[in-house]
């Protein structure tokens, strides 16, 4: 009789472990998806930041060229 009860305890423990591993697996997969989404958002933001800094540099270069041309025209 005691062997039969111990067998049920072992089965319950294994079933609990199995259910916990399934729940943990689902949780981990959701976290991995969220990490991928956050990485994509970060990459988009960093690309946008690079884009805006390049635009600023381009505009600064244009301003410098216009200033030099204006100075040359003012001298004439």
C-alpha distance (Angstrom), angle and dihedral (degrees) to the residues before:
residue distance angle dihedral
X1 . . .
X2 3.83 . .
X3 3.81 91.1 .
X4 3.78 89.4 55.5
X5 3.83 91.9 52.3
X6 3.80 91.5 47.2
X7 3.80 89.1 51.0
X8 3.82 90.1 54.8
X9 3.81 90.8 49.1
X10 3.79 90.3 52.1
X11 3.81 91.0 47.8
X12 3.81 91.2 49.3
X13 3.80 90.9 49.1
X14 3.79 92.2 49.4
X15 3.80 91.8 46.6
X16 3.81 90.2 49.9
X17 3.78 90.8 49.2
X18 3.81 90.5 49.3
X19 3.81 93.2 49.7
X20 3.81 91.7 45.5
X21 3.81 91.3 50.8
X22 3.82 90.9 51.2
X23 3.81 91.8 50.0
X24 3.80 91.4 45.9
X25 3.83 90.8 49.0
X26 3.79 91.9 52.6
X27 3.80 90.6 48.0
X28 3.81 92.2 49.7
X29 3.81 92.2 48.8
X30 3.82 90.6 52.2
X31 3.80 90.4 50.0
X32 3.81 91.0 50.5
X33 3.80 90.5 52.2
X34 3.81 91.0 49.9
X35 3.80 90.6 49.5
X36 3.81 90.7 52.2
X37 3.81 90.8 50.1
X38 3.81 92.0 48.8
X39 3.82 91.1 48.4
X40 3.80 90.3 52.7
X41 3.80 91.2 49.3
X42 3.80 91.1 49.0
X43 3.80 91.7 49.4
X44 3.81 91.1 49.7
X45 3.79 91.2 49.8
X46 3.79 93.3 47.5
X47 3.81 91.1 48.4
X48 3.79 89.1 49.7
X49 3.80 90.5 49.8
X50 3.80 90.8 50.1
X51 3.78 89.2 48.1
X52 3.79 93.3 52.3
X53 3.80 93.2 46.4
X54 3.81 89.8 51.6
X55 3.78 89.7 50.1
X56 3.79 90.8 51.4
X57 3.81 91.6 50.0
X58 3.79 91.1 48.6
X59 3.79 91.6 50.3
X60 3.80 91.4 47.8
X61 3.79 90.2 52.5
X62 3.80 91.0 49.6
X63 3.80 90.8 49.8
X64 3.80 91.4 50.7
X65 3.80 91.9 50.8
X66 3.78 91.6 48.1
X67 3.80 91.0 48.5
X68 3.79 92.0 52.0
X69 3.80 91.2 47.6
X70 3.79 90.4 48.7
X71 3.83 91.3 50.9
X72 3.79 90.5 50.2
X73 3.79 90.9 50.1
X74 3.79 91.7 47.2
X75 3.82 90.5 53.8
X76 3.80 91.7 55.8
